[in-house]
Amino acid sequence: MKNNYAMLCMAAALPFAVPTVFAQNQAPTQPAVEDAYTLKVPAAPASQVSGTGYELKGTTISGATAAPSQPILTAPVGDAAAYKTDSGVYLYPTAFVGMGYNDNLQSSSTNKISSSMVNLAPQLIAEMKHKGDRYTALVSVNNVNYASSSADNSTNSEFKVAGDNYFTARARAAWSLGQVRSTDPRGANNRPISAEPDRWTSNNVDGRFIYGAPEAQGRLELDLGSTNKTYDNNRATTAVADVAVNSYATRLFYRLGTRSLMLGEYRNAKANYASALSTDSNAEQRYYVGLTWDATAATTGIIKLGRMTKDFDAAGKGGFGGDSWEGSVRWAPLTYSAFDFQTSRSAVDSTGFGNYSLLTTNNISWNHKWTRSLTTRAAVGLVKTDFGGTTRSDSATNYALTVDYAVLRWLKIGVDWAGTDSTSNVPAGEFNRNITMFTLNASL
């Protein structure tokens, strides 16, 4: 057993799909939906950390069928092939290589810096199963190098161990421990641009308890999370952004029919900023009611509507209280073609301008498999950012097109293009950017 756990603590690399260099956007960055089968809380800007977003797990995007075989907090491996060790640990190595060009590294409206780039992102997931329980360890590295702007180079990494434990047919729980070492690209927030990107370290602990069988009339879920984020350099401007966040959430599902459930959700997160100069410490609450469904074989979805509040500890600092929502719908008229729609509205902590940032997002993407080897993905997204306590308002339109060709079962080559057109009533908030990349994805 000791050998098994030792193997679980040895793994290496980063996201197999899209490199994080594509996420370099104006602050606050656009929320991302990692895939069509989970609905995440809108992602926080690079300089702000909130409690872990809840993912509706299950065989479908709606979560109407929350099969016990689906990962809870452990790392998913999908259909990837594995190498089995003598100790019973399965290893899933993947690697991403990208070569491309970014015509506006710092998302600037003037004096644009452009450069060719190389992105290397290996990842290793170690998996072990024991009496129905599942344990994983993930290690990833993401390195980006710019030929014409070495000051913007970055190397990010993540290490996380997690376990999904099943006690009875009704009761199950999950936990995860991890550390992320990452960077805020220059120009990705509203702090002054330094000589190098802002580097930070985040230690994270998360837990979830679920009571209720997948097909039961009701299901109860409880979440706990703790995050501690500290900046490692440029302390003259980043010290005020060091933050510790403790969060909890509860959700109740009630079955309306074979393929649909009603849900109620409450989330609470307390952000404590370490610096005495910061006025950003706040308490956030969200109240949602919603519906998840698998109406037909072609349509699945989840919609949550409600209210969100963000109250600051500092006297006199205006917070937020207003409508909030999260929604994701998949329409698959053909087995090889699917459309995904996502929408959300939430307030996140400030990245250096305004009391907070109110994000309203709407995204649509089309995934199509033309042949057994050739697939494409086209997407467009609209992000509106209102800066609380100011009159500033930004609107960004994001475009993306990906073409992938499977040369072999384990080797995929492709071309990615991503574009952003940002407008604002403040000149500094306007910019255009295009990123083109030739990609290679490899696995066992």
Rosetta blueprint (number, residue, H / E / L):
1 M L
2 K H
3 N H
4 N H
5 Y H
6 A H
7 M H
8 L H
9 C L
10 M L
11 A L
12 A L
13 A L
14 L L
15 P L
16 F L
17 A L
18 V L
19 P L
20 T H
21 V H
22 F H
23 A H
24 Q L
25 N L
26 Q L
27 A L
28 P L
29 T L
30 Q L
31 P L
32 A L
33 V L
34 E L
35 D L
36 A L
37 Y L
38 T L
39 L L
40 K L
41 V L
42 P L
43 A L
44 A L
45 P L
46 A L
47 S L
48 Q L
49 V L
50 S L
51 G L
52 T L
53 G L
54 Y L
55 E L
56 L L
57 K L
58 G L
59 T L
60 T L
61 I L
62 S L
63 G L
64 A L
65 T L
66 A L
67 A L
68 P L
69 S L
70 Q L
71 P L
72 I L
73 L L
74 T L
75 A L
76 P L
77 V L
78 G L
79 D L
80 A L
81 A L
82 A L
83 Y E
84 K E
85 T L
86 D L
87 S L
88 G L
89 V L
90 Y E
91 L E
92 Y E
93 P E
94 T E
95 A E
96 F E
97 V E
98 G E
99 M E
100 G E
101 Y E
102 N E
103 D L
104 N L
105 L L
106 Q L
107 S L
108 S L
109 S L
110 T L
111 N L
112 K L
113 I L
114 S L
115 S E
116 S E
117 M E
118 V E
119 N E
120 L E
121 A E
122 P E
123 Q E
124 L E
125 I E
126 A E
127 E E
128 M E
129 K E
130 H E
131 K L
132 G L
133 D E
134 R E
135 Y E
136 T E
137 A E
138 L E
139 V E
140 S E
141 V E
142 N E
143 N E
144 V E
145 N E
146 Y E
147 A L
148 S L
149 S L
150 S H
151 A H
152 D H
153 N L
154 S E
155 T E
156 N E
157 S E
158 E E
159 F E
160 K E
161 V E
162 A E
163 G E
164 D E
165 N E
166 Y E
167 F L
168 T L
169 A L
170 R L
171 A E
172 R E
173 A E
174 A E
175 W E
176 S E
177 L E
178 G E
179 Q E
180 V E
181 R E
182 S E
183 T E
184 D E
185 P L
186 R L
187 G L
188 A L
189 N L
190 N L
191 R L
192 P L
193 I L
194 S L
195 A L
196 E L
197 P L
198 D E
199 R E
200 W E
201 T E
202 S E
203 N E
204 N E
205 V E
206 D E
207 G E
208 R E
209 F E
210 I E
211 Y E
212 G L
213 A L
214 P L
215 E L
216 A L
217 Q L
218 G E
219 R E
220 L E
221 E E
222 L E
223 D E
224 L E
225 G E
226 S E
227 T E
228 N E
229 K E
230 T E
231 Y E
232 D L
233 N L
234 N L
235 R H
236 A H
237 T H
238 T H
239 A H
240 V H
241 A H
242 D L
243 V E
244 A E
245 V E
246 N E
247 S E
248 Y E
249 A E
250 T E
251 R E
252 L E
253 F E
254 Y E
255 R E
256 L E
257 G E
258 T L
259 R L
260 S E
261 L E
262 M E
263 L E
264 G E
265 E E
266 Y E
267 R E
268 N E
269 A E
270 K E
271 A E
272 N E
273 Y E
274 A L
275 S L
276 A L
277 L L
278 S L
279 T L
280 D L
281 S L
282 N E
283 A E
284 E E
285 Q E
286 R E
287 Y E
288 Y E
289 V E
290 G E
291 L E
292 T E
293 W E
294 D L
295 A L
296 T L
297 A L
298 A L
299 T E
300 T E
301 G E
302 I E
303 I E
304 K E
305 L E
306 G E
307 R E
308 M E
309 T E
310 K E
311 D E
312 F E
313 D L
314 A L
315 A L
316 G L
317 K L
318 G L
319 G L
320 F E
321 G E
322 G E
323 D E
324 S E
325 W E
326 E E
327 G E
328 S E
329 V E
330 R E
331 W E
332 A E
333 P E
334 L E
335 T L
336 Y L
337 S E
338 A E
339 F E
340 D E
341 F E
342 Q E
343 T E
344 S E
345 R E
346 S E
347 A E
348 V E
349 D E
350 S L
351 T L
352 G L
353 F L
354 G L
355 N L
356 Y E
357 S E
358 L E
359 L E
360 T E
361 T E
362 N E
363 N E
364 I E
365 S E
366 W E
367 N E
368 H E
369 K E
370 W L
371 T L
372 R L
373 S L
374 L E
375 T E
376 T E
377 R E
378 A E
379 A E
380 V E
381 G E
382 L E
383 V E
384 K E
385 T E
386 D E
387 F E
388 G L
389 G L
390 T L
391 T L
392 R L
393 S E
394 D E
395 S E
396 A E
397 T E
398 N E
399 Y E
400 A E
401 L E
402 T E
403 V E
404 D E
405 Y E
406 A E
407 V E
408 L E
409 R L
410 W L
411 L E
412 K E
413 I E
414 G E
415 V E
416 D E
417 W E
418 A E
419 G E
420 T E
421 D E
422 S E
423 T E
424 S E
425 N L
426 V L
427 P H
428 A H
429 G H
430 E L
431 F E
432 N E
433 R E
434 N E
435 I E
436 T E
437 M E
438 F E
439 T E
440 L E
441 N E
442 A E
443 S E
444 L L
